[in-house]
Amino acid sequence: MGIIDQWGNGLKLIADELKEYPQIEFRWKEIGLSFQVQFVKLDYIAEQELQQELQGELQGELNNPTIYSEVLYKMIETPLSRKEISEALGQKQVSGQLYKILSKLTEDRLIEDTIPGNKNHPKQKLRITKRGVVFLALLKK
């Protein structure tokens, strides 16, 4: 067995092992007398695309953070009810402005209901989405 065959078998073994890691793609190609090997984290590419999308859509908030982003910071650790969000912001009750902000955050897919399809469920809470977490990371930059 020649060196090229051994190298090819080694690459196949690596590719087989990586099947346990679906978020990592293994790429290799022969370039003349050499090989190029890449391990590509697929989530990273998706996250970069999401950051670019968010920067375009929510540029105003990125430039001048408001209560919109403050609400997201309040729910980063745990889902909160509308009342809990209101209290965390120092309000005595859920205001009309807060309802509007929560609607906008939902529309922008930065938060979501913990019980989908039943907005008025007594145990309903709101949680930050992955998109919301990426948005907060952009704010910190």
PyMOL commands that set and color helices and strands:
alter all, ss='L'
color gray80, all
select helices_A, chain A and resi 3-20+42-57+59-63+67-74+82-88+96-107+130-140
alter helices_A, ss='H'
color red, helices_A
select strands_A, chain A and resi 24-31+34-41+111-113+126-128
alter strands_A, ss='S'
color yellow, strands_A
deselect
rebuild
show_as cartoon
